[in-house]
Amino acid sequence: MNPSEVSESLEAPAQEESPRLTSLLVEAPPAPVGLVSSNPSWLRLAYSVEFILALIAIISLWSEIGGEGHLDLMPWYIKLGCILGLAWCSVRFTASIVEQQKIWTRRTVGWFAGILLFCVVMGGITYYYHLHEQPDDEDDDTTAATASFSRLGTFFL
């Protein structure tokens, strides 16, 4: 065999396989690139800030919708549990959206159901305390002053 024939025969299959490899690489679906795998340190900070903002927003919104008077009647641990639970579900819902390419997956639907559940529970608790608040007895007017004039002349002096 001629050495030129040997080198040509080795080069030819290499050239034939390269289009196959490139076609396999081109046809392969791209790997899902999530924000979680790229830089998780800034995501932790973002989720922490979102949690603090969710706490503030939930407290403000609940006092505006439910009424400050009804919230004053509730024990602190009920309010704290509901506020923390709703904020946690909100942050986990956001994290579920960020981790997947699709928005509505099984995890996001579950966390959204948790958000709705906490909203319904908070509304029910507020309604319960609205129904069981003590009525104000302002109809009993015991502080009214009465004036009696025994003599008409003293009134004009």
VOSE-594966 format. One record per atom (N, C-alpha, C): residue number from 0; residue in three letters; x, y, z. Coordinates in steps of 0.02 Angstrom, whole numbers, padded with zeros to 5 digits. Each point is the difference from the previous one (the first is absolute). Last residue first. Example, Ala and Ser with C-alpha at 12.3 -4.5 7.8 and 13.67 -1.06 7.14 Angstrom:
+-----+------+--------+--------+--------+
! pos ! code !   east !  north !     up !
+-----+------+--------+--------+--------+
!   1 !  SER !  00642 ! -00112 !  00354 !
!   1 !  SER !  00042 !  00059 !  00003 !
!   1 !  SER ! -00039 !  00055 !  00037 !
!   0 !  ALA !  00015 ! -00286 ! -00004 !
!   0 !  ALA ! -00045 !  00059 !  00000 !
!   0 !  ALA !  00045 !  00060 !  00000 !
+-----+------+--------+--------+--------+
END
This chain:
+-----+------+--------+--------+--------+
! pos ! code !   east !  north !     up !
+-----+------+--------+--------+--------+
! 156 !  LEU ! -04005 !  04318 !  04287 !
! 156 !  LEU !  00053 !  00036 !  00035 !
! 156 !  LEU !  00064 ! -00028 ! -00017 !
! 155 !  PHE ! -00210 ! -00089 ! -00079 !
! 155 !  PHE !  00020 !  00061 ! -00035 !
! 155 !  PHE !  00054 !  00038 !  00037 !
! 154 !  PHE ! -00093 ! -00202 !  00088 !
! 154 !  PHE !  00024 ! -00017 ! -00067 !
! 154 !  PHE !  00026 !  00063 ! -00035 !
! 153 !  THR ! -00109 !  00005 !  00211 !
! 153 !  THR !  00072 ! -00017 !  00004 !
! 153 !  THR !  00029 ! -00017 ! -00068 !
! 152 !  GLY ! -00234 !  00048 !  00026 !
! 152 !  GLY !  00042 !  00059 !  00007 !
! 152 !  GLY !  00074 ! -00017 !  00004 !
! 151 !  LEU ! -00179 ! -00165 ! -00004 !
! 151 !  LEU !  00013 !  00029 ! -00065 !
! 151 !  LEU !  00047 !  00059 !  00004 !
! 150 !  ARG ! -00010 ! -00217 !  00163 !
! 150 !  ARG ! -00026 !  00069 ! -00004 !
! 150 !  ARG !  00021 !  00029 ! -00066 !
! 149 !  SER !  00049 ! -00221 !  00039 !
! 149 !  SER ! -00056 !  00006 !  00046 !
! 149 !  SER ! -00030 !  00071 ! -00002 !
! 148 !  PHE !  00137 ! -00158 ! -00178 !
! 148 !  PHE ! -00003 !  00068 !  00027 !
! 148 !  PHE ! -00061 !  00005 !  00044 !
! 147 !  SER !  00174 ! -00198 ! -00114 !
! 147 !  SER ! -00066 !  00016 !  00028 !
! 147 !  SER !  00004 !  00070 !  00032 !
! 146 !  ALA !  00140 ! -00177 ! -00184 !
! 146 !  ALA ! -00002 !  00063 !  00037 !
! 146 !  ALA ! -00071 !  00011 !  00025 !
! 145 !  THR !  00173 ! -00216 ! -00083 !
! 145 !  THR ! -00066 !  00030 !  00000 !
! 145 !  THR !  00002 !  00063 !  00042 !
! 144 !  ALA !  00180 ! -00174 ! -00145 !
! 144 !  ALA ! -00012 !  00046 !  00055 !
! 144 !  ALA ! -00070 !  00029 ! -00007 !
! 143 !  ALA !  00122 ! -00241 ! -00084 !
! 143 !  ALA ! -00035 !  00061 ! -00020 !
! 143 !  ALA ! -00015 !  00042 !  00062 !
! 142 !  THR !  00106 ! -00225 ! -00016 !
! 142 !  THR !  00041 !  00059 !  00013 !
! 142 !  THR ! -00034 !  00065 ! -00019 !
! 141 !  THR ! -00084 ! -00227 ! -00034 !
! 141 !  THR !  00002 !  00015 !  00073 !
! 141 !  THR !  00039 !  00063 !  00015 !
! 140 !  ASP ! -00114 ! -00143 ! -00207 !
! 140 !  ASP !  00026 !  00068 !  00007 !
! 140 !  ASP ! -00001 !  00019 !  00073 !
! 139 !  ASP ! -00006 ! -00224 ! -00167 !
! 139 !  ASP ! -00013 !  00018 !  00069 !
! 139 !  ASP !  00034 !  00067 !  00014 !
! 138 !  ASP !  00033 ! -00104 ! -00207 !
! 138 !  ASP ! -00069 !  00022 !  00003 !
! 138 !  ASP ! -00018 !  00022 !  00071 !
! 137 !  GLU !  00211 ! -00100 ! -00075 !
! 137 !  GLU ! -00002 !  00073 ! -00002 !
! 137 !  GLU ! -00072 !  00026 !  00004 !
! 136 !  ASP !  00142 ! -00228 !  00019 !
! 136 !  ASP ! -00063 !  00022 !  00032 !
! 136 !  ASP ! -00001 !  00076 !  00004 !
! 135 !  ASP !  00127 ! -00195 ! -00168 !
! 135 !  ASP !  00008 !  00060 !  00041 !
! 135 !  ASP ! -00068 !  00021 !  00027 !
! 134 !  PRO !  00077 ! -00258 ! -00063 !
! 134 !  PRO ! -00034 !  00060 ! -00024 !
! 134 !  PRO !  00012 !  00059 !  00048 !
! 133 !  GLN !  00167 ! -00211 ! -00049 !
! 133 !  GLN ! -00046 !  00026 !  00049 !
! 133 !  GLN ! -00033 !  00063 ! -00027 !
! 132 !  GLU !  00086 ! -00204 ! -00159 !
! 132 !  GLU !  00026 !  00057 !  00036 !
! 132 !  GLU ! -00054 !  00026 !  00047 !
! 131 !  HIS ! -00007 ! -00191 ! -00162 !
! 131 !  HIS !  00004 ! -00009 !  00072 !
! 131 !  HIS !  00030 !  00059 !  00038 !
! 130 !  LEU ! -00028 ! -00014 ! -00245 !
! 130 !  LEU ! -00064 ! -00022 !  00028 !
! 130 !  LEU !  00001 ! -00003 !  00076 !
! 129 !  HIS !  00198 !  00055 ! -00117 !
! 129 !  HIS ! -00050 !  00052 ! -00014 !
! 129 !  HIS ! -00067 ! -00018 !  00032 !
! 128 !  TYR !  00176 ! -00155 !  00005 !
! 128 !  TYR !  00009 !  00053 !  00050 !
! 128 !  TYR ! -00046 !  00058 ! -00011 !
! 127 !  TYR ! -00006 ! -00174 ! -00158 !
! 127 !  TYR ! -00018 ! -00027 !  00066 !
! 127 !  TYR !  00007 !  00054 !  00054 !
! 126 !  TYR !  00074 !  00051 ! -00217 !
! 126 !  TYR ! -00073 ! -00001 !  00003 !
! 126 !  TYR ! -00024 ! -00026 !  00068 !
! 125 !  THR !  00230 ! -00006 ! -00045 !
! 125 !  THR ! -00023 !  00070 !  00007 !
! 125 !  THR ! -00076 !  00003 !  00006 !
! 124 !  ILE !  00096 ! -00209 ! -00045 !
! 124 !  ILE !  00017 !  00022 !  00068 !
! 124 !  ILE ! -00024 !  00071 !  00013 !
! 123 !  GLY ! -00025 ! -00085 ! -00218 !
! 123 !  GLY ! -00045 ! -00034 !  00047 !
! 123 !  GLY !  00013 !  00020 !  00072 !
! 122 !  GLY !  00146 !  00080 ! -00170 !
! 122 !  GLY ! -00067 !  00030 ! -00006 !
! 122 !  GLY ! -00050 ! -00030 !  00048 !
! 121 !  MET !  00213 ! -00096 ! -00011 !
! 121 !  MET !  00005 !  00067 !  00029 !
! 121 !  MET ! -00067 !  00037 ! -00004 !
! 120 !  VAL !  00016 ! -00210 ! -00106 !
! 120 !  VAL !  00004 ! -00007 !  00073 !
! 120 !  VAL !  00003 !  00068 !  00035 !
! 119 !  VAL !  00010 ! -00004 ! -00235 !
! 119 !  VAL ! -00067 ! -00020 !  00023 !
! 119 !  VAL ! -00002 ! -00007 !  00076 !
! 118 !  CYS !  00208 !  00044 ! -00100 !
! 118 !  CYS ! -00045 !  00058 ! -00009 !
! 118 !  CYS ! -00070 ! -00015 !  00025 !
! 117 !  PHE !  00161 ! -00175 ! -00003 !
! 117 !  PHE !  00014 !  00048 !  00053 !
! 117 !  PHE ! -00045 !  00062 ! -00006 !
! 116 !  LEU ! -00018 ! -00159 ! -00172 !
! 116 !  LEU ! -00022 ! -00029 !  00063 !
! 116 !  LEU !  00012 !  00048 !  00059 !
! 115 !  LEU !  00084 !  00056 ! -00215 !
! 115 !  LEU ! -00073 !  00007 !  00003 !
! 115 !  LEU ! -00028 ! -00027 !  00066 !
! 114 !  ILE !  00229 ! -00031 ! -00037 !
! 114 !  ILE ! -00014 !  00072 !  00005 !
! 114 !  ILE ! -00075 !  00011 !  00007 !
! 113 !  GLY !  00071 ! -00218 ! -00044 !
! 113 !  GLY !  00016 !  00020 !  00068 !
! 113 !  GLY ! -00014 !  00074 !  00013 !
! 112 !  ALA ! -00020 ! -00083 ! -00218 !
! 112 !  ALA ! -00056 ! -00024 !  00040 !
! 112 !  ALA !  00012 !  00016 !  00074 !
! 111 !  PHE !  00173 !  00047 ! -00145 !
! 111 !  PHE ! -00054 !  00047 ! -00012 !
! 111 !  PHE ! -00063 ! -00020 !  00039 !
! 110 !  TRP !  00184 ! -00145 !  00004 !
! 110 !  TRP !  00014 !  00060 !  00040 !
! 110 !  TRP ! -00054 !  00053 ! -00010 !
! 109 !  GLY ! -00019 ! -00197 ! -00130 !
! 109 !  GLY ! -00005 ! -00016 !  00072 !
! 109 !  GLY !  00012 !  00061 !  00044 !
! 108 !  VAL !  00032 !  00017 ! -00234 !
! 108 !  VAL ! -00072 ! -00005 !  00015 !
! 108 !  VAL ! -00010 ! -00015 !  00075 !
! 107 !  THR !  00219 !  00002 ! -00081 !
! 107 !  THR ! -00028 !  00068 !  00002 !
! 107 !  THR ! -00074 ! -00001 !  00015 !
! 106 !  ARG !  00111 ! -00208 ! -00023 !
! 106 !  ARG !  00023 !  00036 !  00059 !
! 106 !  ARG ! -00030 !  00070 !  00004 !
! 105 !  ARG ! -00043 ! -00136 ! -00190 !
! 105 !  ARG ! -00033 ! -00028 !  00059 !
! 105 !  ARG !  00020 !  00038 !  00064 !
! 104 !  THR !  00019 !  00145 ! -00215 !
! 104 !  THR !  00019 ! -00069 !  00011 !
! 104 !  THR ! -00037 ! -00025 !  00062 !
! 103 !  TRP !  00007 !  00225 ! -00163 !
! 103 !  TRP ! -00047 ! -00040 !  00038 !
! 103 !  TRP !  00021 ! -00073 !  00000 !
! 102 !  ILE !  00143 !  00156 ! -00107 !
! 102 !  ILE ! -00025 !  00036 !  00059 !
! 102 !  ILE ! -00044 ! -00046 !  00042 !
! 101 !  LYS !  00216 ! -00076 ! -00154 !
! 101 !  LYS ! -00072 !  00012 ! -00004 !
! 101 !  LYS ! -00022 !  00036 !  00064 !
! 100 !  GLN !  00223 ! -00057 ! -00009 !
! 100 !  GLN ! -00012 !  00041 ! -00060 !
! 100 !  GLN ! -00073 !  00015 ! -00009 !
!  99 !  GLN !  00117 ! -00037 !  00246 !
!  99 !  GLN ! -00024 ! -00037 ! -00058 !
!  99 !  GLN ! -00009 !  00047 ! -00059 !
!  98 !  GLU !  00075 !  00081 !  00215 !
!  98 !  GLU !  00037 ! -00062 ! -00009 !
!  98 !  GLU ! -00020 ! -00038 ! -00064 !
!  97 !  VAL ! -00110 !  00205 !  00076 !
!  97 !  VAL !  00068 !  00013 ! -00023 !
!  97 !  VAL !  00037 ! -00065 ! -00017 !
!  96 !  ILE ! -00218 ! -00008 !  00095 !
!  96 !  ILE ! -00003 !  00028 ! -00068 !
!  96 !  ILE !  00070 !  00009 ! -00028 !
!  95 !  SER ! -00019 ! -00069 !  00222 !
!  95 !  SER ! -00022 ! -00054 ! -00046 !
!  95 !  SER ! -00005 !  00024 ! -00071 !
!  94 !  ALA !  00048 !  00156 !  00171 !
!  94 !  ALA !  00057 ! -00044 ! -00012 !
!  94 !  ALA ! -00018 ! -00057 ! -00047 !
!  93 !  THR ! -00173 !  00146 !  00068 !
!  93 !  THR !  00048 !  00034 ! -00044 !
!  93 !  THR !  00059 ! -00044 ! -00016 !
!  92 !  PHE ! -00152 ! -00082 !  00155 !
!  92 !  PHE ! -00032 !  00003 ! -00065 !
!  92 !  PHE !  00046 !  00034 ! -00051 !
!  91 !  ARG !  00066 ! -00002 !  00224 !
!  91 !  ARG !  00010 ! -00066 ! -00031 !
!  91 !  ARG ! -00034 ! -00004 ! -00068 !
!  90 !  VAL ! -00031 !  00196 !  00126 !
!  90 !  VAL !  00070 ! -00006 ! -00020 !
!  90 !  VAL !  00014 ! -00067 ! -00033 !
!  89 !  SER ! -00216 !  00037 !  00088 !
!  89 !  SER !  00013 !  00047 ! -00056 !
!  89 !  SER !  00072 ! -00006 ! -00025 !
!  88 !  CYS ! -00068 ! -00123 !  00192 !
!  88 !  CYS ! -00029 ! -00028 ! -00061 !
!  88 !  CYS !  00013 !  00046 ! -00060 !
!  87 !  TRP !  00069 !  00080 !  00209 !
!  87 !  TRP !  00040 ! -00058 ! -00019 !
!  87 !  TRP ! -00027 ! -00031 ! -00065 !
!  86 !  ALA ! -00123 !  00175 !  00098 !
!  86 !  ALA !  00062 !  00025 ! -00028 !
!  86 !  ALA !  00044 ! -00057 ! -00024 !
!  85 !  LEU ! -00198 ! -00056 !  00113 !
!  85 !  LEU ! -00015 !  00029 ! -00065 !
!  85 !  LEU !  00063 !  00027 ! -00034 !
!  84 !  GLY !  00021 ! -00084 !  00220 !
!  84 !  GLY ! -00018 ! -00053 ! -00047 !
!  84 !  GLY ! -00014 !  00026 ! -00070 !
!  83 !  LEU !  00042 !  00153 !  00178 !
!  83 !  LEU !  00061 ! -00036 ! -00019 !
!  83 !  LEU ! -00015 ! -00055 ! -00051 !
!  82 !  ILE ! -00184 !  00119 !  00087 !
!  82 !  ILE !  00042 !  00045 ! -00039 !
!  82 !  ILE !  00063 ! -00036 ! -00023 !
!  81 !  CYS ! -00150 ! -00115 !  00143 !
!  81 !  CYS ! -00030 !  00012 ! -00066 !
!  81 !  CYS !  00045 !  00043 ! -00044 !
!  80 !  GLY !  00067 ! -00041 !  00224 !
!  80 !  GLY !  00000 ! -00062 ! -00039 !
!  80 !  GLY ! -00028 !  00010 ! -00070 !
!  79 !  LEU ! -00007 !  00181 !  00154 !
!  79 !  LEU !  00069 ! -00015 ! -00020 !
!  79 !  LEU !  00003 ! -00062 ! -00044 !
!  78 !  LYS ! -00208 !  00063 !  00095 !
!  78 !  LYS !  00021 !  00048 ! -00051 !
!  78 !  LYS !  00070 ! -00017 ! -00026 !
!  77 !  ILE ! -00079 ! -00126 !  00178 !
!  77 !  ILE ! -00040 ! -00015 ! -00059 !
!  77 !  ILE !  00021 !  00046 ! -00058 !
!  76 !  TYR !  00096 !  00034 !  00212 !
!  76 !  TYR !  00028 ! -00059 ! -00032 !
!  76 !  TYR ! -00041 ! -00021 ! -00061 !
!  75 !  TRP ! -00064 !  00186 !  00142 !
!  75 !  TRP !  00058 !  00015 ! -00042 !
!  75 !  TRP !  00025 ! -00062 ! -00037 !
!  74 !  PRO ! -00262 !  00033 !  00067 !
!  74 !  PRO !  00063 ! -00012 !  00034 !
!  74 !  PRO !  00059 !  00008 ! -00048 !
!  73 !  MET ! -00229 !  00139 ! -00040 !
!  73 !  MET !  00031 ! -00065 ! -00011 !
!  73 !  MET !  00062 ! -00008 !  00044 !
!  72 !  LEU ! -00133 !  00204 ! -00017 !
!  72 !  LEU ! -00033 ! -00051 !  00041 !
!  72 !  LEU !  00034 ! -00068 ! -00004 !
!  71 !  ASP !  00069 !  00189 ! -00133 !
!  71 !  ASP !  00017 !  00011 !  00070 !
!  71 !  ASP ! -00031 ! -00052 !  00046 !
!  70 !  LEU ! -00051 !  00004 ! -00232 !
!  70 !  LEU !  00067 ! -00027 !  00012 !
!  70 !  LEU !  00022 !  00010 !  00072 !
!  69 !  HIS ! -00204 !  00093 ! -00072 !
!  69 !  HIS ! -00005 ! -00073 !  00003 !
!  69 !  HIS !  00068 ! -00033 !  00013 !
!  68 !  GLY ! -00009 !  00235 ! -00028 !
!  68 !  GLY ! -00035 ! -00020 !  00061 !
!  68 !  GLY ! -00006 ! -00076 !  00007 !
!  67 !  GLU !  00089 !  00102 ! -00198 !
!  67 !  GLU !  00048 !  00001 !  00056 !
!  67 !  GLU ! -00033 ! -00023 !  00065 !
!  66 !  GLY ! -00072 ! -00078 ! -00252 !
!  66 !  GLY ! -00015 !  00051 !  00050 !
!  66 !  GLY !  00046 ! -00007 !  00060 !
!  65 !  GLY ! -00008 ! -00120 ! -00222 !
!  65 !  GLY ! -00035 ! -00029 !  00057 !
!  65 !  GLY ! -00021 !  00050 !  00052 !
!  64 !  ILE !  00120 !  00072 ! -00195 !
!  64 !  ILE ! -00059 ! -00038 ! -00022 !
!  64 !  ILE ! -00040 ! -00025 !  00060 !
!  63 !  GLU !  00203 !  00121 !  00039 !
!  63 !  GLU ! -00045 !  00042 ! -00039 !
!  63 !  GLU ! -00064 ! -00037 ! -00019 !
!  62 !  SER !  00171 ! -00114 !  00117 !
!  62 !  SER ! -00029 !  00051 !  00044 !
!  62 !  SER ! -00047 !  00046 ! -00038 !
!  61 !  TRP !  00117 ! -00166 ! -00121 !
!  61 !  TRP ! -00047 ! -00031 !  00046 !
!  61 !  TRP ! -00032 !  00051 !  00047 !
!  60 !  LEU !  00171 !  00072 ! -00149 !
!  60 !  LEU ! -00060 ! -00019 ! -00036 !
!  60 !  LEU ! -00053 ! -00030 !  00046 !
!  59 !  SER !  00214 !  00055 !  00088 !
!  59 !  SER ! -00036 !  00061 ! -00021 !
!  59 !  SER ! -00067 ! -00018 ! -00033 !
!  58 !  ILE !  00144 ! -00177 !  00061 !
!  58 !  ILE ! -00024 !  00034 !  00060 !
!  58 !  ILE ! -00042 !  00061 ! -00019 !
!  57 !  ILE !  00107 ! -00116 ! -00174 !
!  57 !  ILE ! -00056 ! -00040 !  00028 !
!  57 !  ILE ! -00028 !  00034 !  00062 !
!  56 !  ALA !  00191 !  00095 ! -00105 !
!  56 !  ALA ! -00060 !  00007 ! -00042 !
!  56 !  ALA ! -00059 ! -00037 !  00029 !
!  55 !  ILE !  00211 ! -00019 !  00107 !
!  55 !  ILE ! -00026 !  00069 !  00006 !
!  55 !  ILE ! -00065 !  00007 ! -00040 !
!  54 !  LEU !  00113 ! -00206 ! -00017 !
!  54 !  LEU ! -00025 !  00010 !  00068 !
!  54 !  LEU ! -00032 !  00069 !  00007 !
!  53 !  ALA !  00108 ! -00049 ! -00202 !
!  53 !  ALA ! -00064 ! -00035 !  00005 !
!  53 !  ALA ! -00029 !  00008 !  00070 !
!  52 !  LEU !  00215 !  00084 ! -00039 !
!  52 !  LEU ! -00050 !  00041 ! -00034 !
!  52 !  LEU ! -00069 ! -00032 !  00003 !
!  51 !  ILE !  00180 ! -00124 !  00085 !
!  51 !  ILE ! -00010 !  00060 !  00042 !
!  51 !  ILE ! -00054 !  00045 ! -00031 !
!  50 !  PHE !  00066 ! -00187 ! -00126 !
!  50 !  PHE ! -00035 ! -00022 !  00060 !
!  50 !  PHE ! -00015 !  00060 !  00046 !
!  49 !  GLU !  00131 !  00035 ! -00194 !
!  49 !  GLU ! -00070 ! -00012 ! -00017 !
!  49 !  GLU ! -00041 ! -00021 !  00061 !
!  48 !  VAL !  00232 !  00023 !  00025 !
!  48 !  VAL ! -00032 !  00066 ! -00008 !
!  48 !  VAL ! -00073 ! -00008 ! -00018 !
!  47 !  SER !  00123 ! -00196 !  00011 !
!  47 !  SER ! -00004 !  00030 !  00067 !
!  47 !  SER ! -00034 !  00069 ! -00003 !
!  46 !  TYR !  00048 ! -00112 ! -00202 !
!  46 !  TYR ! -00056 ! -00032 !  00035 !
!  46 !  TYR ! -00008 !  00028 !  00071 !
!  45 !  ALA !  00183 !  00076 ! -00127 !
!  45 !  ALA ! -00063 !  00023 ! -00031 !
!  45 !  ALA ! -00060 ! -00030 !  00035 !
!  44 !  LEU !  00214 ! -00073 !  00065 !
!  44 !  LEU ! -00011 !  00070 !  00021 !
!  44 !  LEU ! -00066 !  00026 ! -00028 !
!  43 !  ARG !  00068 ! -00210 ! -00070 !
!  43 !  ARG ! -00016 ! -00003 !  00071 !
!  43 !  ARG ! -00014 !  00070 !  00026 !
!  42 !  LEU !  00077 ! -00018 ! -00219 !
!  42 !  LEU ! -00070 ! -00021 !  00006 !
!  42 !  LEU ! -00022 ! -00005 !  00072 !
!  41 !  TRP !  00225 !  00045 ! -00057 !
!  41 !  TRP ! -00041 !  00060 ! -00006 !
!  41 !  TRP ! -00074 ! -00017 !  00003 !
!  40 !  SER !  00153 ! -00180 !  00011 !
!  40 !  SER !  00011 !  00046 !  00057 !
!  40 !  SER ! -00043 !  00063 ! -00006 !
!  39 !  PRO !  00012 ! -00184 ! -00166 !
!  39 !  PRO ! -00049 ! -00006 !  00055 !
!  39 !  PRO !  00010 !  00050 !  00056 !
!  38 !  ASN !  00056 ! -00034 ! -00268 !
!  38 !  ASN !  00026 !  00041 !  00055 !
!  38 !  ASN ! -00048 ! -00002 !  00058 !
!  37 !  SER ! -00017 ! -00153 ! -00192 !
!  37 !  SER !  00050 !  00046 ! -00022 !
!  37 !  SER !  00030 !  00041 !  00057 !
!  36 !  SER ! -00181 ! -00163 !  00021 !
!  36 !  SER !  00065 ! -00031 ! -00008 !
!  36 !  SER !  00054 !  00050 ! -00019 !
!  35 !  VAL ! -00224 !  00073 !  00028 !
!  35 !  VAL !  00023 ! -00028 !  00062 !
!  35 !  VAL !  00070 ! -00029 ! -00007 !
!  34 !  LEU ! -00130 !  00089 ! -00181 !
!  34 !  LEU !  00037 !  00051 !  00037 !
!  34 !  LEU !  00029 ! -00028 !  00064 !
!  33 !  GLY ! -00038 ! -00157 ! -00216 !
!  33 !  GLY ! -00039 !  00035 !  00050 !
!  33 !  GLY !  00043 !  00051 !  00035 !
!  32 !  VAL ! -00011 ! -00156 ! -00234 !
!  32 !  VAL !  00044 !  00044 !  00038 !
!  32 !  VAL ! -00044 !  00039 !  00047 !
!  31 !  PRO ! -00013 ! -00242 ! -00148 !
!  31 !  PRO ! -00035 !  00056 !  00032 !
!  31 !  PRO !  00048 !  00040 !  00043 !
!  30 !  ALA !  00081 ! -00126 ! -00224 !
!  30 !  ALA ! -00011 ! -00015 !  00071 !
!  30 !  ALA ! -00035 !  00059 !  00033 !
!  29 !  PRO ! -00029 ! -00059 ! -00263 !
!  29 !  PRO !  00043 !  00036 !  00047 !
!  29 !  PRO ! -00018 ! -00018 !  00072 !
!  28 !  PRO ! -00030 ! -00175 ! -00202 !
!  28 !  PRO ! -00034 !  00057 !  00029 !
!  28 !  PRO !  00046 !  00035 !  00050 !
!  27 !  ALA !  00084 ! -00133 ! -00222 !
!  27 !  ALA ! -00011 ! -00011 !  00072 !
!  27 !  ALA ! -00034 !  00061 !  00029 !
!  26 !  GLU !  00075 ! -00012 ! -00229 !
!  26 !  GLU ! -00067 ! -00025 !  00013 !
!  26 !  GLU ! -00014 ! -00010 !  00074 !
!  25 !  VAL !  00216 !  00072 ! -00079 !
!  25 !  VAL ! -00049 !  00051 ! -00017 !
!  25 !  VAL ! -00070 ! -00024 !  00019 !
!  24 !  LEU !  00181 ! -00147 !  00026 !
!  24 !  LEU !  00005 !  00055 !  00048 !
!  24 !  LEU ! -00052 !  00054 ! -00013 !
!  23 !  LEU !  00016 ! -00182 ! -00148 !
!  23 !  LEU ! -00023 ! -00023 !  00065 !
!  23 !  LEU !  00002 !  00055 !  00052 !
!  22 !  SER !  00087 !  00044 ! -00213 !
!  22 !  SER ! -00073 ! -00006 ! -00004 !
!  22 !  SER ! -00029 ! -00025 !  00065 !
!  21 !  THR !  00233 !  00014 ! -00019 !
!  21 !  THR ! -00030 !  00067 !  00003 !
!  21 !  THR ! -00075 ! -00003 ! -00004 !
!  20 !  LEU !  00118 ! -00201 ! -00024 !
!  20 !  LEU !  00007 !  00027 !  00068 !
!  20 !  LEU ! -00031 !  00069 !  00006 !
!  19 !  ARG !  00007 ! -00098 ! -00213 !
!  19 !  ARG ! -00046 ! -00037 !  00044 !
!  19 !  ARG !  00003 !  00027 !  00071 !
!  18 !  PRO !  00150 !  00086 ! -00162 !
!  18 !  PRO ! -00069 !  00025 ! -00009 !
!  18 !  PRO ! -00050 ! -00037 !  00043 !
!  17 !  SER !  00226 ! -00074 !  00013 !
!  17 !  SER ! -00009 !  00066 !  00028 !
!  17 !  SER ! -00069 !  00029 ! -00015 !
!  16 !  GLU !  00084 ! -00210 ! -00086 !
!  16 !  GLU ! -00030 ! -00003 !  00067 !
!  16 !  GLU ! -00013 !  00070 !  00028 !
!  15 !  GLU !  00110 ! -00033 ! -00213 !
!  15 !  GLU ! -00069 ! -00024 ! -00004 !
!  15 !  GLU ! -00034 !  00001 !  00069 !
!  14 !  GLN !  00229 !  00057 ! -00021 !
!  14 !  GLN ! -00041 !  00051 ! -00031 !
!  14 !  GLN ! -00073 ! -00021 ! -00004 !
!  13 !  ALA !  00156 ! -00153 !  00081 !
!  13 !  ALA ! -00005 !  00055 !  00048 !
!  13 !  ALA ! -00043 !  00056 ! -00028 !
!  12 !  PRO !  00053 ! -00187 ! -00135 !
!  12 !  PRO ! -00053 ! -00014 !  00050 !
!  12 !  PRO ! -00007 !  00057 !  00051 !
!  11 !  ALA !  00171 !  00027 ! -00166 !
!  11 !  ALA ! -00067 ! -00002 ! -00029 !
!  11 !  ALA ! -00053 ! -00017 !  00052 !
!  10 !  GLU !  00237 ! -00002 !  00046 !
!  10 !  GLU ! -00030 !  00067 !  00000 !
!  10 !  GLU ! -00072 ! -00002 ! -00025 !
!   9 !  LEU !  00134 ! -00196 !  00000 !
!   9 !  LEU ! -00013 !  00021 !  00069 !
!   9 !  LEU ! -00035 !  00068 !  00002 !
!   8 !  SER !  00069 ! -00091 ! -00207 !
!   8 !  SER ! -00054 ! -00041 !  00027 !
!   8 !  SER ! -00016 !  00019 !  00072 !
!   7 !  GLU !  00180 !  00106 ! -00110 !
!   7 !  GLU ! -00064 !  00020 ! -00029 !
!   7 !  GLU ! -00058 ! -00040 !  00028 !
!   6 !  SER !  00218 ! -00056 !  00064 !
!   6 !  SER ! -00019 !  00063 !  00031 !
!   6 !  SER ! -00066 !  00026 ! -00028 !
!   5 !  VAL !  00092 ! -00196 ! -00093 !
!   5 !  VAL ! -00018 ! -00012 !  00070 !
!   5 !  VAL ! -00022 !  00065 !  00033 !
!   4 !  GLU !  00082 !  00007 ! -00219 !
!   4 !  GLU ! -00065 ! -00033 !  00001 !
!   4 !  GLU ! -00024 ! -00011 !  00072 !
!   3 !  SER !  00216 !  00084 ! -00039 !
!   3 !  SER ! -00050 !  00052 ! -00015 !
!   3 !  SER ! -00070 ! -00029 !  00000 !
!   2 !  PRO !  00190 ! -00142 !  00030 !
!   2 !  PRO ! -00016 !  00040 !  00059 !
!   2 !  PRO ! -00051 !  00055 ! -00014 !
!   1 !  ASN !  00003 ! -00236 ! -00132 !
!   1 !  ASN !  00033 !  00065 ! -00005 !
!   1 !  ASN ! -00018 !  00041 !  00062 !
!   0 !  MET !  00007 ! -00272 ! -00024 !
!   0 !  MET ! -00041 !  00059 !  00000 !
!   0 !  MET !  00043 !  00062 !  00000 !
+-----+------+--------+--------+--------+
END
